[in-house]
Amino acid sequence: MQEKLIDDILDSVKITFGKISLYLAPVSISKLMSEIYEMFKYKINAKTIKFTLNVDNDIPEYLLIDEKRFS
């Protein structure tokens, strides 16, 4: 976990100085939220946590992100 954080910080600096290019592509917010839920659903259910996802209608349908760097 600590290595990932350090890598993310280094990548952020590299992006700032133009050493890394981002490859932006549209990603569905609802698909992204579903994938996040799938990642955590067993922990949510095991702890009997109520999980509700409400996306405001003013939120765009897609985000432009670099999926490789987003994960």
C-alpha positions in Angstrom: 0.0 0.0 0.0 2.8 2.4 0.9 4.6 1.7 -2.4 1.4 2.5 -4.3 1.2 5.8 -2.5 4.8 6.7 -3.3 4.3 5.6 -7.0 1.2 7.8 -7.2 3.0 10.8 -5.8 5.9 10.3 -8.2 3.5 10.0 -11.1 1.7 13.2 -10.0 5.0 15.1 -10.1 5.9 13.6 -13.5 2.5 14.6 -14.9 3.0 18.1 -13.6 6.4 18.4 -15.4 5.1 16.8 -18.6 7.1 13.6 -18.2 4.0 11.4 -18.4 1.2 11.8 -20.8 -2.4 10.9 -19.8 -4.6 9.0 -22.2 -8.0 10.3 -21.5 -11.1 8.3 -22.6 -14.8 8.7 -21.6 -15.8 6.4 -18.8 -19.4 5.9 -17.7 -19.9 7.1 -14.1 -22.7 4.6 -13.5 -20.4 1.8 -14.7 -17.5 3.1 -12.6 -19.8 3.2 -9.5 -21.0 -0.3 -10.1 -17.4 -1.6 -10.4 -16.5 0.1 -7.1 -19.6 -1.4 -5.4 -18.6 -4.9 -6.7 -15.1 -4.4 -5.2 -16.5 -3.7 -1.7 -19.8 -5.5 -1.6 -18.5 -8.5 0.4 -17.1 -6.2 3.1 -20.3 -4.1 3.0 -22.5 -7.2 3.4 -20.3 -8.8 6.0 -20.5 -5.7 8.2 -24.2 -5.2 7.5 -23.6 -1.7 6.4 -26.4 0.0 4.5 -24.9 1.2 1.1 -26.8 3.5 -1.1 -25.6 5.2 -4.2 -27.4 8.3 -5.4 -26.0 10.2 -8.4 -27.4 13.7 -8.9 -29.0 14.3 -12.3 -26.6 17.2 -12.9 -23.6 14.9 -12.9 -22.4 14.2 -16.4 -22.9 10.7 -17.8 -19.2 10.3 -18.6 -15.9 11.4 -17.1 -12.7 11.7 -19.1 -10.1 9.7 -17.2 -6.9 7.7 -17.8 -8.1 4.3 -16.7 -4.6 3.0 -16.2 -3.7 5.8 -13.8 -7.2 5.8 -12.1 -6.9 2.3 -10.7 
